[in-house]
Amino acid sequence: MRKFGARLLAAIVAGSLIVTPVMAAPSIDELKEDKAEKQSEVNSLQEELTQILSKINGLEEDLVKKGEEIIQATDDLAAAEVREREQYEAMKLRIKYMYEEGDTTALESLVTAENFSDLVNKAEYVQNVHDYDRDQLQEYVETKNEISELKATLEEDQKKLESLQVEYEDQKDVLNTTIEEKRAEVADLDGQIQAAVEAAAREAEERRRQEEEARQAAAAANNNNSGNRNNGNNSNNSNNSQATGGSGNQSSNNSGSSGNSSSSSSSNSGYTGSGNASVGMTIVGAARSQIGVPYVWGGTKPGSGLDCSGLTQYAHRAAGISIGRTSGEQGGGGVPVSSPMPGDIVCYSGHVGIYTGGGMMVHAPQPGQNVKEVAVYGSPWYRRYW
């Protein structure tokens, strides 16, 4: 009867294992498929963002060149306007000589000619002066038209480039937002996958525990049945031996479990740089010296006009360091740093500034504004050239 009862107990325990539902594996597979799809979307968006950033960098180079052309054209226009004023003053002076000879008019000069030869000479002089003034007047008109057309062309080109820049920046912002959303979805799926894996591990551990209980119950039943067939002393010795063996196994299992629980950890920290702080502060001082200077596309003249990369290039040049001309070149060079120091370059796509410490930077914001010191915004990266 005892043998039947032990077998019945073992059968019940084993049966409970058979009906235990196992849902973890399919759930993990589905989550992994969802994650793969989201990650594929992120990769595709990242490629599109890379193309947009490449366009922004190329557009910046075009704007810098156009700005340099405008700076040169502005100088040329100033010279043309000086020439215009000189032409106007000269024409007025000639008109005065032509029509005002003391109290005598040009007509009177012709009428009072002493002879025909004198008349011809005076008439020819008047005609020559008239033709010359007419030519000068025509040149004056052409100069004015040239100035007007050049200004209009340059301003229109600049507006188109700036409009295109705004369009690319908007596309970049939309892509960045979408990528962050997709990455959040991927991270959420990672969490779900981790939770599912842990749940599956718990279920597996529970199955192993139940199997071990069933095995031990069956072993105990067999031992009891064997003891009933032998004398009491042999049964007690056998049971004591079995118990001792079980204790040894248990001790061994505990020792193994303890060994598995040990672990080691390591951490990686971003490069913080080993730059000379005095060099960094020289860069900061040069950048701050330009606060209030107007933003000028293509500007590289301190105290006169600077664009964002022109400012950072000047600040480094003041410390004896040569760096690239555009923000794309500057943001891709130097040494990347995770903990910025004063003098490092604050990098965005299409924009740069000089980090001054305490979460602040000096930068040339955009056309219509001046160089200023502001709080670092957004999610920049940092580069060091010193």
Secondary structure by P-SEA (a helix, b strand, c coil): caaaaaaaaaaaaaaaaaaccccaaaaaaaaaaaaaaaaaaaaaaaaaaaaaaaaaaaaaaaaaaaaaaaaaaaaaaaaaaaaaaaaaaaaaaaaaaacccccccaaaaaaacccaaaaaaaaaaaaaaaaaaaaaaaaaaaaaaaaaaaaaaaaaaaaaaaaaaaaaaaaaaaaaaaaaaaaaaaaaaaaaaaaaaaaaaaaaaaaaaaaaaaaaaaaaaaaaaaaaaccaaaaaaaaaaaaaaaaaaaaaaaaaaaaaacbbbbbbbcccccccaaaaaaaaaaaaaacccccccccccccccccaaaaaaaaaaaacbbbbccaaaaaaccccccccccccccccccccbbbccccbbbbbccccccbbbbccccbbbbbbcc
